[in-house]
Amino acid sequence: MTNANLSIPAKRYFTLDEVCQLVQISPEEFTQWQYENGVVIGYGGNRYTRSDVVKLLKLKDTFSPYAEEQPQEALDANGQPAADTDEIRQGLKNVLAGLETVLVK
């Protein structure tokens, strides 16, 4: 969806989640972008105006370094997670057991 084809809802204020959905970036990535660039858009809280949304859509291309890409080795040939839930759970249990052993000493 390009910016020209995007319709911004007729609202006075938008929440952070609504803005991020319109701009197609996560709230965490948006916060990191603001911090790294020393920019605060909006009222500093969870309120953004229509003009804020328009500004962000124009700046959308500058978000790409902050958008986290999933490592390719984390996916199998079908694009599904390479590790299943049981493997991950067992790995986390092993890490936790190791931490507990170190903390007991």
N, C-alpha and C positions, 0 to 999 in steps of 0.2 A: 504494500500500500504506500503510495507516494504522498508527500505532503499536499500536493494539489488535489488529490482525491480524498483527502481526509476531512471529514466534517467534524468540527468541534461542537459539542453540545451547547445549546443556548443556556448557559448558566452563568451566574455572577462569580461564584467561587468553586474551585475544584479541590479535592483532597489530594494528598501526595500519591496515593494509590491510583486515583483517576488520571492524574498528570502522567505518571509513569506508564500507565497502560496506553495512553494516547501517544506518548513518545517512544514506546516499546523499549523501555529500560527498567531494570529493577530499582526499587527504592534505595537499596544499598549502593548500587552503582551510581545513582544520581547524587547521593550524599557524598560519596567518595569524589566524584567529579567536582562538586561545589568546593569541597575542602582543598583538593589539589590545585584548583584554579583560583582560590580566594574569592569566589563569587557566591553571592547569596541571591537566589531568585525567589520571589514571593515575599511573604511577610515574616519569614524565618520560622514559621510554625508549620501547620498543616493546611494552610490556605493559599491558594494560587488563583490568580485572575486569568481571564481569557487572554489578555496580552502576555502574561507569563507563559501560557501554553504556546502561543505563537512564537515567542522568543526561543523557547526550548525546541520547537520544531525546526527553527532555522539553525540552531546550534547542534542538532541531533548528530551530525557527522563527527563532532568532536568528542562524542561519548565513547566511540569505538575502543580506545585504549583501556577503558574502564569496564567494558563488557567482558565478563569472564567467559572464556570458551572452554568447553569440556574437553579434556585431553582425549585424543583419539584412541589411546591404548585403554581407556576406560570403557570403550564400546566394542562389541563383537562385530562380525561381518554383517549382521542384520541391523546394526544400529542400536542394539539392546545393551544394557549394562553387562560388562564382561564377567563380573563377579555376582553370584547370586546372594540372596539374603543370608542364607546359612553360613556361607563362607565369610561374609563381612562380620556377622555376629560372632563367629568363632574367633576371628582375628581380633576383634575388639575385646573379647573375653581374655585372650592371651595378653594383650597390652595391659589391661586392667590388672591381671594377676601379676604381671611383671612390676607394675607400679606399686602394688600393695606389698610385694616382696621388698622392694627398695625402701619403701616408707617404714616398714616394720623394723628394719635394721637400725 
